[in-house]
Amino acid sequence: MVRNVYGLDLGSSEIKIYDKRQDKIWSEKTVLALSNRTDILAFGNDAFEMYEKTPGNIEVVFPMKEGVISKFDNMQNLLSLLLRKDKNFSRGSAYVVAVPTDVTEVEKKAFFDLVIHSNAKAKEVNIVERSIADAIGLNIDVENTNGVMIANFGGETTEISVLAGGGMVLNKLVKIGGYHYDQAIVNLVRRSQDFLIGMRTAEVLRKEFSVFSDDTLSGKVVSGRDLITGVPMQKNIGINVVRASIKDPLNECVRAMFSLLDRTPPEVRKAIYENGLYITGGIANMKGLEHYIERSINIKTKVAAKPSVTAIRGLNKIVMSKELKKMAYSMLNESYRWMR
């Protein structure tokens, strides 16, 4: 007998977990802090607090890279620690895992293997495409929709999907996310002002400003290091610097949307122009993002109510509904026999 059911949305920057028994959703950063490369000092949010602050013998590790698992053992250790953090955690439970679509079958199976071979002793593991989970989390009738586009702006990737008639029509994974916007801010501040800031400071700047508004005067004082004198100091960084930084990576995502629309069947494309584009994921909270995209592609654009948890809310509904459970599938069935 299955003791409990968990939904897992394993993102590059954050893991979201749904617990059916307690009917709650919680999240932690996808980070481990290691001493001497093997000993785990901290994990999740506690490990992220150590990022950019550690001595040489402590390494802060991100076991997910560009939407897929890059360090399998570290990811397995992190997942086990996060699940055990819940005092009511039950071994022998069932799991539904959201996975990106535009990756290889081997990369998809890594998500399956991560859970099925963990010390959680999973009774059953099913996977579902993240865009399907997003659509269900948005209360879209996946079975009957005649065409809708969803863009999930994540920590290291942007996944753009076209759904119609109960399934996926087209999907593209763009390897650009919050990390790349923050790195672009760091680089431009360094080049234009000879001032070095950290990635976490860049993230604060990105979240602070409505970078797609008409505002040209706002600024924020941040701490960093003057590259000419080498002295730590504070400097005002203007909104125009942040806006210019993220323009190129964001436009690459917009071009991917155009490319997907060009390949979309005419009837489905017509429905998308009627139904609109939905944006989800943690970066969808970037102020003014929906207005920029709407002006760029000329399709009405809506942000999910809580975009960072849209996919895990979709998994919640899949777990709770017998009708929606058919959207998930196991990689132990005959279709995947060649991968065993």
Secondary structure, DSSP 8 states (H G I E B T S, - for coil): ----EEEEEE-SSEEEEEETTTTEEEEEES-EEEETTTEEEEETHHHHTTTT---TTEEEE--EETTEES-HHHHHHHHHHHHHHSTT--SS-EEEEEE-SSS-HHHHHHHHHHHHTSTT--SEEEEEEHHHHHHHHTT--TTT-S-EEEEEE-SS-EEEEEEETTEEEEEEEES--HHHHHHHHHHHHHHHHSEE--HHHHHHHHHHS-TTSS--S-EEEEEEEETTT--EEEEEEEHHHHHHHHHHHHHHHHHHHHHHHHHS-HHHHHHHHHH-EEEESGGGGSTTHHHHHHHHH-S-EEE-SSGGGHHHHHHHHHHH-TTGGGG-B-TTSGGGGGG-
